[in-house]
Amino acid sequence: MNILGDDNDPTDNRMAQDPVPSDSRQARQIARRQSITEAVMAEGSVRIEDIADRFGISLMTAHRDLDDLVSRGILRKARGVASAAPTSLSESSDLYRSSRQSAEKKALALAAMRFVEPGHAIFCDDSTTVLQMARYLPSKVPLTVITNSLTFMNELKGVRDLNLLGLGGQYYNWCNAFMGRMTTHEISHLRADTLFMSMSAITDDIAFHQFLEIVDTKRAMFESASTRILLVDHTKFDRRALHAFAPLSDFDVVIVDDGTPAAHLDRMRAQGINVVVAPTRGPGHTSAIERYEPEEK
């Protein structure tokens, strides 16, 4: 895995090109800093002395690791305590993420529905943005939906004429999803018409996520789908995350909400990126709701 370098250098915002030997000092350092990040995010804040004890390192090394993470905007450090910075890295919980930008996520999901065709097989990742599509998918049956999200599975179970394939693997409680080698292995033996996915951050027109396990799962879906569609709201363009996934130009469609600044839209379109702007209000939004919203029983 790779911690972001200089944000002004696009080459530093990608995974390292040359693999680092797993037993090297650099590999151990990177793995330890990732573990420290995850521990602080999980607990909210941790005393620096406790970090040193927990990871079996000196207090000086703990401060050095934290200084590196602070310089990258990942953690904060004050009065002997490390805490999560207010960036995408601290927004890992599915409960936290589901409450953010709910109007924008609904608009993105509605816009994505035009790319769902009856009879197709689709991958849906574990993001709370793509989760918003679940309530509209019954309008497109018959359909096969493949997902690693337990929340998504529970939303769709029992839907008539919908073939639901749940991906197994190691369960991660904080995102209520399955990931890991078993998950990616299952995905590699499947082929879908379309992938719908989201990411934590967009930097230099490259999609990033804070967790390598999630990146690996999304990449496996990406490689097993004929069409790849990215859903990102406007706040993702102001965030940072650890691991590079792919340039926006690698996606067939990038769906953003109407709060996305014109400068971002113009820049992406100048690169030939197929950008779809999802309205969060107005006639276009209303007609989409009327088309896909399930009828109340």
Backbone bond lengths (Angstrom), bond angles and torsions (degrees), N, CA, C in turn:
res aa  C-N    CA-C-N  psi(-1)  N-CA   C-N-CA  omega(-1)  CA-C   N-CA-C  phi
1 M - - - 1.451 - - 1.514 108.80 -
2 N 1.344 115.88 165.04 1.449 119.23 -171.80 1.516 110.46 -137.97
3 I 1.320 116.99 129.77 1.451 121.61 174.32 1.514 107.70 -85.55
4 L 1.327 117.48 140.46 1.448 121.02 -177.35 1.522 111.05 -60.64
5 G 1.317 114.70 143.45 1.453 120.55 175.52 1.509 110.03 -99.72
6 D 1.346 116.61 -139.30 1.449 122.98 -178.95 1.521 109.69 -63.27
7 D 1.353 116.44 120.16 1.454 120.06 -178.14 1.515 112.64 -65.39
8 N 1.322 118.12 -20.03 1.452 120.61 -179.44 1.513 112.69 -84.31
9 D 1.328 116.72 -6.67 1.452 121.01 179.76 1.513 108.98 -111.77
10 P 1.346 118.63 105.78 1.464 120.82 -176.59 1.510 113.64 -56.79
11 T 1.320 117.43 -28.88 1.460 119.45 -178.35 1.518 111.06 -68.61
12 D 1.349 117.14 -25.00 1.447 120.03 178.57 1.512 111.47 -81.02
13 N 1.319 118.07 -13.34 1.448 122.01 -177.70 1.513 112.61 -92.34
14 R 1.328 116.90 20.30 1.457 121.67 177.35 1.524 108.95 -121.64
15 M 1.313 115.20 166.52 1.455 118.56 173.54 1.510 108.41 -64.55
16 A 1.336 116.79 148.15 1.452 119.92 179.05 1.514 110.73 -57.04
17 Q 1.317 116.92 135.71 1.457 120.90 -176.83 1.526 111.98 -71.92
18 D 1.333 116.48 -35.23 1.456 120.26 -178.64 1.517 109.06 -99.74
19 P 1.318 119.02 127.15 1.461 121.06 -179.07 1.515 111.43 -63.66
20 V 1.335 114.60 142.05 1.457 120.22 178.45 1.513 108.87 -95.88
21 P 1.327 119.51 126.39 1.452 120.54 179.35 1.523 110.72 -52.90
22 S 1.339 115.87 136.24 1.454 120.38 -173.62 1.520 112.44 -64.19
23 D 1.334 118.08 -21.03 1.453 120.01 -178.14 1.526 111.65 -100.28
24 S 1.322 118.20 8.22 1.459 120.04 -178.05 1.513 110.36 -79.37
25 R 1.319 116.90 160.07 1.455 122.32 178.76 1.523 110.32 -62.36
26 Q 1.337 116.67 -39.70 1.459 120.48 -179.97 1.522 111.32 -64.51
27 A 1.333 116.49 -41.88 1.468 119.93 179.78 1.523 110.49 -63.29
28 R 1.333 116.77 -42.57 1.468 120.50 179.31 1.523 110.65 -64.16
29 Q 1.320 116.37 -39.33 1.462 121.16 -179.89 1.526 110.87 -65.00
30 I 1.330 116.72 -45.10 1.455 121.27 179.92 1.531 110.38 -63.68
31 A 1.330 116.34 -44.91 1.463 120.59 179.78 1.528 110.71 -62.46
32 R 1.337 116.08 -40.94 1.470 119.58 -179.81 1.530 110.75 -65.18
33 R 1.320 116.95 -43.22 1.470 119.54 -179.51 1.522 111.50 -65.87
34 Q 1.332 116.43 -34.89 1.467 119.56 174.92 1.524 110.03 -64.29
35 S 1.330 116.63 -42.41 1.462 120.69 -179.70 1.530 110.96 -66.15
36 I 1.340 116.49 -38.68 1.463 120.28 177.07 1.522 110.00 -62.53
37 T 1.329 116.01 -44.05 1.468 120.96 178.68 1.520 110.69 -58.43
38 E 1.326 117.25 -48.14 1.459 121.23 -178.54 1.526 111.31 -64.10
39 A 1.347 117.04 -37.89 1.464 120.83 -179.95 1.529 110.76 -66.04
40 V 1.319 116.63 -43.74 1.470 120.34 -179.54 1.526 110.81 -67.19
41 M 1.341 116.67 -40.35 1.460 119.40 178.80 1.519 111.47 -64.96
42 A 1.331 115.76 -38.41 1.459 119.75 -178.18 1.527 111.87 -67.88
43 E 1.338 116.50 -34.91 1.455 120.86 -175.13 1.527 113.73 -102.04
44 G 1.318 117.03 -10.45 1.463 120.78 -179.74 1.511 112.90 89.19
45 S 1.328 116.19 -49.09 1.464 121.65 176.87 1.521 108.98 -156.39
46 V 1.326 116.12 147.86 1.466 121.93 -178.68 1.525 108.37 -141.58
47 R 1.311 116.93 136.66 1.466 120.58 176.21 1.526 108.93 -66.18
48 I 1.315 115.44 139.64 1.466 119.92 -176.23 1.526 110.73 -63.59
49 E 1.330 117.54 -34.88 1.465 120.04 176.83 1.533 110.52 -62.74
50 D 1.329 116.49 -36.86 1.467 119.96 178.86 1.526 110.61 -68.32
51 I 1.336 117.02 -35.56 1.468 120.55 177.03 1.518 109.97 -62.28
52 A 1.329 116.58 -44.19 1.464 120.79 179.17 1.528 110.81 -60.64
53 D 1.329 116.50 -43.82 1.469 120.61 -179.75 1.517 110.98 -67.70
54 R 1.321 117.09 -43.64 1.452 121.70 -175.60 1.519 112.43 -64.03
55 F 1.328 116.33 -38.03 1.462 120.01 -175.89 1.528 113.00 -101.77
56 G 1.320 116.34 6.64 1.455 120.54 175.55 1.518 114.09 62.18
57 I 1.331 116.06 40.53 1.462 121.00 -179.37 1.519 109.22 -125.00
58 S 1.321 115.82 164.97 1.452 120.07 179.07 1.520 109.83 -73.65
59 L 1.317 116.11 161.37 1.456 120.56 178.05 1.530 110.25 -62.68
60 M 1.332 116.50 -35.59 1.464 120.35 178.70 1.530 110.81 -64.17
61 T 1.338 116.78 -42.85 1.466 120.42 178.50 1.519 110.91 -65.47
62 A 1.326 116.85 -39.33 1.465 120.61 178.22 1.524 110.40 -60.60
63 H 1.341 116.62 -44.53 1.460 120.22 178.12 1.529 110.71 -64.17
64 R 1.329 116.80 -38.17 1.465 120.15 179.73 1.529 110.70 -64.70
65 D 1.337 116.26 -43.99 1.466 120.12 177.40 1.522 111.04 -61.46
66 L 1.333 116.11 -45.18 1.460 120.09 -177.85 1.529 111.51 -67.45
67 D 1.337 117.03 -38.05 1.466 119.88 177.59 1.519 110.68 -59.98
68 D 1.330 116.29 -38.49 1.469 120.23 177.98 1.528 110.85 -65.05
69 L 1.333 116.46 -43.60 1.463 120.60 -179.56 1.526 111.63 -69.71
70 V 1.327 116.56 -34.45 1.468 120.64 176.83 1.526 110.28 -66.68
71 S 1.333 116.97 -40.93 1.472 120.76 -178.80 1.522 111.68 -63.83
72 R 1.328 117.12 -22.70 1.455 121.71 179.77 1.526 112.28 -95.15
73 G 1.323 116.71 4.36 1.457 119.93 177.94 1.507 113.96 75.81
74 I 1.344 117.27 17.60 1.457 121.11 -175.50 1.528 111.69 -90.26
75 L 1.336 116.24 -45.68 1.462 121.53 179.07 1.520 110.14 -125.38
76 R 1.335 115.01 168.14 1.453 122.09 172.18 1.525 108.70 -119.88
77 K 1.334 116.12 155.24 1.454 120.69 -178.68 1.519 108.78 -140.09
78 A 1.323 116.04 124.50 1.459 120.26 -179.90 1.519 109.94 -159.53
79 R 1.328 115.99 136.95 1.464 122.72 175.85 1.526 112.48 52.91
80 G 1.320 116.20 41.32 1.455 120.17 176.12 1.502 115.32 76.01
81 V 1.350 116.73 13.75 1.463 120.81 -178.36 1.524 109.65 -129.08
82 A 1.332 116.41 136.23 1.464 122.24 174.80 1.521 108.32 -101.22
83 S 1.342 116.59 136.38 1.457 120.73 179.46 1.516 109.32 -138.73
84 A 1.333 115.57 163.22 1.466 120.62 -178.35 1.513 110.24 -73.67
85 A 1.326 116.28 135.62 1.462 121.13 176.67 1.518 109.08 -76.20
86 P 1.338 117.47 154.02 1.474 120.47 -179.28 1.515 111.53 -77.90
87 T 1.316 116.74 64.28 1.458 122.55 178.54 1.508 108.47 -127.50
88 S 1.328 117.56 -174.12 1.459 121.47 179.73 1.519 111.37 -61.79
89 L 1.328 117.47 -21.29 1.455 119.51 -178.25 1.518 112.74 -69.54
90 S 1.319 117.05 -24.57 1.466 119.88 179.74 1.517 111.61 -94.72
91 E 1.320 117.30 5.65 1.459 121.28 -175.94 1.520 111.04 -111.00
92 S 1.327 116.27 45.15 1.455 120.14 -174.05 1.518 113.19 -84.76
93 S 1.336 117.99 -29.84 1.455 120.78 -176.15 1.518 111.46 -62.52
94 D 1.346 116.05 134.99 1.460 118.25 179.20 1.522 111.40 -66.37
95 L 1.342 117.46 -31.07 1.454 120.20 177.67 1.513 110.74 -67.09
96 Y 1.333 117.20 -39.46 1.463 121.03 178.71 1.521 109.60 -69.01
97 R 1.330 116.78 -46.74 1.459 120.35 -175.50 1.521 112.01 -64.87
98 S 1.335 117.02 -35.64 1.462 119.89 -175.93 1.520 112.31 -66.72
99 S 1.345 116.96 -21.19 1.464 120.22 -178.71 1.518 112.62 -90.19
100 R 1.316 117.92 -5.52 1.460 121.93 -175.84 1.525 111.20 -95.56
101 Q 1.353 116.11 137.11 1.466 122.07 175.40 1.539 111.96 49.02
102 S 1.325 117.25 45.98 1.457 119.86 -175.48 1.526 112.01 -63.65
103 A 1.324 118.01 -38.81 1.466 120.25 179.38 1.525 111.04 -65.11
104 E 1.328 115.66 -42.58 1.461 119.78 179.68 1.529 110.98 -65.59
105 K 1.322 116.94 -41.54 1.463 120.45 -179.93 1.524 111.30 -63.49
106 K 1.313 116.66 -39.03 1.463 120.17 178.01 1.523 110.14 -64.42
107 A 1.346 116.29 -41.48 1.468 120.25 178.96 1.528 111.28 -64.11
108 L 1.326 116.46 -41.19 1.466 120.71 178.74 1.527 110.43 -63.04
109 A 1.338 116.26 -43.24 1.462 120.54 -179.81 1.523 111.43 -63.01
110 L 1.313 116.41 -42.16 1.464 120.08 179.13 1.527 110.71 -63.80
111 A 1.334 116.52 -41.17 1.468 119.84 178.95 1.526 111.02 -66.02
112 A 1.333 116.11 -33.44 1.465 119.79 -179.21 1.519 111.97 -69.96
113 M 1.318 117.51 -24.64 1.456 120.86 -175.82 1.529 112.89 -62.54
114 R 1.320 117.73 -24.19 1.475 119.15 179.26 1.517 111.63 -66.85
115 F 1.345 116.61 -16.22 1.460 120.78 -179.20 1.521 112.49 -98.57
116 V 1.331 116.80 6.01 1.466 122.09 176.66 1.524 108.27 -100.47
117 E 1.326 116.01 125.88 1.464 120.74 -179.49 1.528 110.33 -118.35
118 P 1.340 118.02 137.86 1.472 120.24 175.93 1.527 111.10 -53.69
119 G 1.310 116.25 138.45 1.456 121.15 -179.70 1.513 113.89 91.59
120 H 1.330 117.78 -10.95 1.456 121.38 -179.10 1.532 111.79 -80.59
121 A 1.319 114.60 161.01 1.464 122.47 169.51 1.523 106.86 -109.49
122 I 1.338 117.46 129.11 1.462 120.71 -176.93 1.522 111.08 -128.48
123 F 1.331 115.26 143.50 1.456 122.04 169.39 1.522 108.02 -90.36
124 C 1.329 117.02 136.41 1.462 122.58 172.54 1.528 107.25 -127.18
125 D 1.327 116.88 122.19 1.465 119.23 -176.84 1.533 110.88 -77.33
126 D 1.331 116.42 -172.43 1.461 121.03 -175.01 1.519 113.03 -91.46
127 S 1.328 118.88 9.93 1.460 121.17 -177.78 1.524 111.26 -71.09
128 T 1.328 115.83 149.91 1.457 120.09 177.76 1.524 111.22 -73.06
129 T 1.332 117.21 -18.43 1.462 120.10 175.47 1.525 110.56 -69.74
130 V 1.323 116.46 -51.68 1.467 120.36 179.74 1.529 110.53 -66.84
131 L 1.324 117.10 -29.15 1.462 120.70 177.71 1.522 111.20 -55.90
132 Q 1.326 117.62 -30.01 1.462 121.31 -179.88 1.529 112.17 -63.37
133 M 1.342 117.26 -19.24 1.459 120.65 178.31 1.524 112.06 -72.81
134 A 1.320 117.46 -19.78 1.464 121.26 -172.05 1.524 112.51 -56.59
135 R 1.324 117.74 -42.18 1.468 119.60 -176.54 1.521 112.75 -70.47
136 Y 1.352 116.84 -18.38 1.465 120.18 -178.20 1.528 113.51 -98.25
137 L 1.320 118.00 -16.80 1.462 121.09 -175.57 1.531 114.10 -62.78
138 P 1.342 119.87 -32.36 1.468 118.41 177.80 1.531 113.42 -57.30
139 S 1.325 117.95 -20.95 1.471 120.22 179.13 1.524 111.72 -74.51
140 K 1.359 117.19 -7.46 1.464 120.85 -176.63 1.527 113.01 -114.99
141 V 1.319 118.18 10.02 1.467 119.80 -179.83 1.525 109.70 -66.94
142 P 1.359 117.13 153.46 1.475 128.14 2.57 1.517 111.15 -71.99
143 L 1.336 115.19 144.10 1.458 120.96 -173.06 1.528 109.41 -156.13
144 T 1.327 115.71 146.39 1.463 121.04 171.74 1.521 108.45 -110.92
145 V 1.319 116.46 125.00 1.464 122.31 -179.57 1.521 108.88 -116.75
146 I 1.325 116.05 126.45 1.467 122.55 179.53 1.526 107.74 -115.26
147 T 1.329 117.53 124.25 1.458 119.99 -177.06 1.521 111.54 -148.74
148 N 1.318 115.65 154.81 1.468 121.87 173.97 1.521 110.92 -103.52
149 S 1.331 116.87 1.82 1.459 122.02 -177.29 1.528 110.87 -90.49
150 L 1.319 116.29 120.41 1.461 120.09 177.77 1.526 110.47 -66.84
151 T 1.321 116.69 -34.08 1.465 120.23 176.85 1.524 110.51 -62.20
152 F 1.321 116.23 -43.30 1.463 121.38 179.37 1.528 110.29 -63.45
153 M 1.333 115.73 -42.76 1.461 120.16 179.28 1.525 110.75 -59.30
154 N 1.330 116.43 -44.68 1.466 120.12 -179.01 1.524 111.83 -66.45
155 E 1.320 116.53 -32.02 1.466 120.44 178.86 1.532 110.92 -67.91
156 L 1.330 117.10 -34.13 1.467 120.79 -172.05 1.522 114.62 -101.25
157 K 1.329 117.28 -10.21 1.465 118.37 -177.45 1.529 109.60 -61.90
158 G 1.302 114.26 136.48 1.454 119.49 178.83 1.517 115.15 87.70
159 V 1.348 117.67 -3.08 1.464 119.31 178.16 1.526 108.92 -72.38
160 R 1.288 116.84 126.65 1.456 122.03 -176.44 1.526 110.90 -68.66
161 D 1.333 115.65 138.81 1.466 123.95 178.32 1.527 113.30 65.07
162 L 1.317 116.51 18.43 1.463 120.84 175.54 1.517 108.90 -114.11
163 N 1.324 116.93 118.30 1.457 122.88 179.73 1.527 108.43 -88.93
164 L 1.321 116.75 109.94 1.453 122.46 -174.89 1.516 110.90 -101.84
165 L 1.338 117.14 118.28 1.458 122.73 176.71 1.523 109.11 -108.42
166 G 1.337 115.59 111.33 1.462 120.65 179.78 1.516 110.39 -93.91
167 L 1.321 115.92 125.49 1.465 121.81 179.28 1.525 110.06 -83.59
168 G 1.322 116.33 131.46 1.454 120.37 178.71 1.516 111.51 -93.44
169 G 1.311 115.47 -170.75 1.460 121.17 -178.62 1.509 110.52 138.26
170 Q 1.317 116.13 -158.17 1.461 120.22 177.62 1.522 109.16 -79.17
171 Y 1.334 116.00 129.36 1.460 120.75 -177.05 1.524 110.61 -85.96
172 Y 1.346 115.35 132.81 1.461 122.13 177.34 1.529 108.11 -114.38
173 N 1.323 115.59 112.91 1.453 120.62 -173.99 1.520 112.63 -64.55
174 W 1.341 118.15 -38.00 1.460 120.43 -173.40 1.528 113.07 -65.62
175 C 1.344 117.49 -23.05 1.468 119.07 176.71 1.518 111.91 -118.20
176 N 1.340 116.45 1.25 1.467 122.89 178.23 1.531 111.11 53.48
177 A 1.339 114.85 48.92 1.469 119.94 -176.31 1.522 110.21 -147.32
178 F 1.335 114.70 164.41 1.455 122.18 178.79 1.527 109.59 -104.13
179 M 1.319 115.94 136.16 1.463 121.33 179.63 1.525 109.02 -146.68
180 G 1.323 115.06 176.63 1.449 120.17 177.06 1.514 113.25 111.17
181 R 1.315 115.31 -175.56 1.465 121.58 -174.75 1.521 112.40 -61.65
182 M 1.321 117.91 -39.09 1.454 120.45 179.28 1.528 110.70 -63.70
183 T 1.317 116.19 -39.79 1.461 120.81 179.57 1.517 111.27 -64.72
184 T 1.322 116.60 -49.36 1.466 119.76 -178.71 1.520 111.48 -65.75
185 H 1.341 116.50 -31.61 1.466 120.01 177.21 1.526 109.99 -64.83
186 E 1.327 116.92 -44.27 1.466 120.43 178.11 1.531 110.55 -60.94
187 I 1.321 116.29 -43.99 1.465 120.45 -178.37 1.519 111.18 -61.97
188 S 1.330 117.09 -38.11 1.463 121.22 -176.64 1.526 112.48 -63.07
189 H 1.334 117.29 -19.80 1.461 121.28 179.36 1.527 112.35 -97.63
190 L 1.326 116.46 10.49 1.451 121.01 179.61 1.528 109.98 -120.06
191 R 1.320 116.54 157.57 1.460 122.14 173.78 1.528 107.57 -136.18
192 A 1.330 115.28 133.66 1.461 120.27 -179.17 1.519 110.10 -126.33
193 D 1.311 115.27 158.68 1.458 119.90 178.01 1.523 111.40 -72.13
194 T 1.332 116.73 -42.55 1.459 120.39 -173.04 1.517 111.24 -142.86
195 L 1.325 115.99 143.46 1.463 123.44 172.43 1.520 108.65 -111.06
196 F 1.320 115.56 131.21 1.462 121.65 171.83 1.524 107.46 -113.99
197 M 1.323 117.00 122.38 1.457 120.46 -175.38 1.520 110.53 -148.17
198 S 1.321 115.06 163.48 1.455 121.35 174.84 1.522 108.15 -132.76
199 M 1.324 116.42 167.99 1.465 121.89 178.93 1.518 109.24 -137.69
200 S 1.335 115.88 167.09 1.459 120.87 -174.17 1.520 113.86 -80.72
201 A 1.323 116.63 -31.45 1.459 119.49 -172.78 1.521 110.72 -153.96
202 I 1.329 114.66 152.37 1.459 122.12 173.81 1.524 107.49 -122.33
203 T 1.314 116.66 116.27 1.462 122.06 178.45 1.516 108.79 -128.22
204 D 1.341 116.68 127.01 1.469 121.33 -178.61 1.526 111.05 53.35
205 D 1.329 115.92 38.05 1.468 122.85 179.53 1.523 112.17 58.74
206 I 1.321 115.76 32.65 1.463 123.82 173.53 1.526 107.46 -122.78
207 A 1.330 117.46 135.54 1.457 122.17 179.31 1.523 109.85 -83.11
208 F 1.335 116.00 133.96 1.459 122.50 -179.40 1.529 110.74 -126.57
209 H 1.331 114.98 156.26 1.468 121.03 170.41 1.517 108.11 -140.03
210 Q 1.355 115.30 155.52 1.458 118.85 -174.31 1.527 114.12 -82.66
211 F 1.338 118.23 -16.80 1.456 119.18 -176.55 1.527 111.50 -120.27
212 L 1.314 115.15 128.50 1.457 120.97 -176.97 1.522 111.51 -63.92
213 E 1.347 117.53 -36.19 1.457 120.10 -179.73 1.531 110.95 -61.47
214 I 1.317 116.27 -39.42 1.459 120.25 178.74 1.516 110.62 -69.63
215 V 1.324 116.57 -40.45 1.464 120.74 177.25 1.528 110.37 -58.40
216 D 1.326 116.42 -44.42 1.472 120.50 -179.17 1.531 111.19 -62.81
217 T 1.321 116.82 -41.22 1.468 120.29 -179.96 1.523 111.08 -66.89
218 K 1.324 116.39 -44.66 1.467 120.17 179.47 1.532 110.50 -64.97
219 R 1.328 116.96 -37.70 1.467 119.60 -179.85 1.523 111.01 -65.95
220 A 1.329 116.90 -38.12 1.466 120.08 177.47 1.528 110.09 -62.23
221 M 1.326 117.23 -41.81 1.464 120.49 176.58 1.523 110.50 -64.92
222 F 1.318 115.81 -42.12 1.467 122.20 -179.44 1.529 110.59 -56.97
223 E 1.326 115.87 -44.39 1.459 120.60 -177.23 1.529 112.90 -75.19
224 S 1.339 117.35 -15.63 1.464 120.92 -178.08 1.515 113.26 -104.69
225 A 1.326 117.40 8.96 1.463 121.22 -179.37 1.525 110.72 -117.21
226 S 1.318 116.23 143.92 1.466 120.74 178.95 1.522 111.77 -74.71
227 T 1.327 116.72 -39.19 1.460 122.26 -179.92 1.518 108.53 -121.94
228 R 1.353 116.29 134.22 1.468 120.71 -176.67 1.528 109.17 -119.14
229 I 1.326 116.02 123.07 1.458 121.08 -176.67 1.526 109.73 -122.86
230 L 1.321 115.87 126.79 1.464 122.92 -178.88 1.518 110.03 -105.72
231 L 1.344 115.98 131.04 1.458 122.07 176.79 1.519 108.54 -112.83
232 V 1.329 118.07 117.86 1.467 121.28 179.68 1.526 110.16 -141.57
233 D 1.328 116.23 130.53 1.460 118.59 176.51 1.528 109.95 -83.57
234 H 1.315 116.42 169.73 1.469 121.65 -171.38 1.525 113.83 -62.71
235 T 1.346 117.77 -24.42 1.464 119.25 -178.46 1.526 112.45 -70.03
236 K 1.335 117.60 -20.96 1.461 120.68 -178.18 1.537 112.11 -67.10
237 F 1.340 116.41 -20.54 1.460 119.83 -179.59 1.526 111.95 -78.73
238 D 1.327 117.05 -6.30 1.469 120.86 179.89 1.519 111.94 -112.46
239 R 1.325 117.26 12.30 1.461 120.62 -175.17 1.526 112.30 -114.57
240 R 1.326 114.33 168.53 1.459 120.93 178.00 1.518 109.01 -128.93
241 A 1.325 116.38 150.60 1.457 121.90 176.07 1.521 108.51 -150.17
242 L 1.307 116.13 168.60 1.463 120.90 -168.40 1.526 115.71 -76.59
243 H 1.322 116.75 -46.80 1.456 120.17 -164.28 1.528 113.16 -113.25
244 A 1.325 115.84 128.26 1.461 121.17 178.07 1.521 110.12 -72.44
245 F 1.329 115.99 141.79 1.457 121.43 177.13 1.525 111.20 -109.85
246 A 1.318 117.41 -61.95 1.466 121.11 -178.17 1.526 109.56 -167.88
247 P 1.334 117.14 153.58 1.468 120.05 172.88 1.528 110.10 -65.82
248 L 1.309 116.51 150.73 1.462 120.12 178.96 1.521 111.42 -60.58
249 S 1.318 116.47 -27.47 1.467 120.70 -179.77 1.522 112.56 -67.02
250 D 1.336 117.94 -14.80 1.469 120.94 178.56 1.523 112.20 -79.83
251 F 1.338 116.90 -12.91 1.458 120.52 179.98 1.525 109.89 -89.43
252 D 1.320 115.82 147.28 1.461 120.07 176.95 1.519 111.46 -72.73
253 V 1.323 115.90 -34.98 1.463 121.84 179.19 1.525 108.46 -142.74
254 V 1.334 116.74 138.75 1.460 122.27 171.64 1.527 106.94 -120.25
255 I 1.344 116.08 116.47 1.461 121.22 -179.11 1.523 109.21 -100.96
256 V 1.323 116.61 124.27 1.459 122.53 177.82 1.523 108.74 -124.41
257 D 1.326 117.02 164.38 1.463 119.41 178.23 1.523 110.45 -91.40
258 D 1.332 115.89 169.60 1.463 120.15 -174.81 1.524 113.70 -74.69
259 G 1.320 117.41 2.04 1.459 120.73 173.68 1.522 112.68 -89.59
260 T 1.324 116.91 -1.51 1.468 121.23 -179.96 1.534 109.87 -71.30
261 P 1.329 118.82 126.33 1.463 121.68 -178.64 1.526 112.64 -55.91
262 A 1.318 116.13 144.65 1.465 121.46 -178.79 1.522 111.91 -59.00
263 A 1.321 116.96 -32.13 1.464 120.09 -179.62 1.521 110.84 -60.69
264 H 1.331 116.93 -40.06 1.466 120.26 177.86 1.527 110.58 -67.45
265 L 1.324 116.26 -43.36 1.465 120.03 -179.32 1.523 111.05 -62.61
266 D 1.327 116.48 -45.97 1.471 120.50 -178.62 1.525 111.03 -63.60
267 R 1.330 116.30 -41.44 1.466 119.99 -178.81 1.526 111.03 -64.87
268 M 1.334 117.26 -44.35 1.455 120.68 -179.49 1.522 111.32 -64.93
269 R 1.306 116.23 -44.56 1.465 119.69 -179.19 1.517 111.68 -66.33
270 A 1.319 117.68 -31.59 1.463 120.98 177.37 1.524 111.38 -65.28
271 Q 1.351 115.91 -23.93 1.465 120.73 178.05 1.527 111.77 -89.93
272 G 1.318 116.56 3.90 1.458 119.64 179.67 1.519 114.04 83.26
273 I 1.335 116.99 12.23 1.462 120.58 179.16 1.527 109.07 -75.29
274 N 1.322 116.03 132.35 1.463 121.81 -179.65 1.528 108.61 -80.39
275 V 1.325 116.08 97.20 1.463 121.94 -175.26 1.523 110.06 -101.47
276 V 1.316 116.37 129.68 1.459 122.82 174.36 1.525 107.58 -114.57
277 V 1.328 117.08 127.33 1.464 121.58 179.74 1.522 109.19 -99.01
278 A 1.328 115.95 120.83 1.467 121.66 -178.58 1.524 109.87 -92.14
279 P 1.336 117.85 123.12 1.467 120.03 178.76 1.524 111.15 -74.84
280 T 1.323 116.57 136.94 1.466 120.98 177.62 1.522 111.50 -95.86
281 R 1.320 116.52 -4.84 1.464 121.77 179.44 1.528 108.71 -157.89
282 G 1.314 116.17 172.60 1.453 120.11 176.35 1.515 113.33 90.67
283 P 1.345 116.65 -177.30 1.473 121.96 -176.02 1.525 113.62 -59.01
284 G 1.333 117.43 -40.28 1.468 119.77 -179.28 1.511 112.24 -62.45
285 H 1.318 116.09 -40.50 1.467 121.09 178.96 1.525 110.29 -67.86
286 T 1.316 116.52 -43.31 1.464 121.26 -178.70 1.523 111.82 -63.78
287 S 1.323 116.32 -43.12 1.469 119.31 -178.85 1.524 111.21 -66.41
288 A 1.335 117.21 -34.69 1.465 120.34 177.85 1.520 110.65 -65.91
289 I 1.326 116.76 -40.95 1.467 120.76 177.79 1.521 110.10 -61.91
290 E 1.332 116.44 -45.21 1.463 120.57 -179.46 1.526 111.80 -63.18
291 R 1.335 116.18 -30.95 1.464 120.13 -176.99 1.529 111.78 -76.17
292 Y 1.338 116.56 -39.47 1.467 119.46 -170.79 1.520 115.06 -112.66
293 E 1.328 118.44 -16.67 1.457 120.63 -177.21 1.516 110.30 -62.80
294 P 1.345 117.84 128.83 1.471 119.22 179.16 1.522 111.21 -66.88
295 E 1.309 115.40 146.71 1.460 120.05 179.86 1.520 110.17 -72.68
296 E 1.312 115.22 140.59 1.472 120.29 178.43 1.535 107.98 -73.05
297 K 1.334 114.55 136.98 1.467 119.62 179.82 1.530 110.24 -95.58
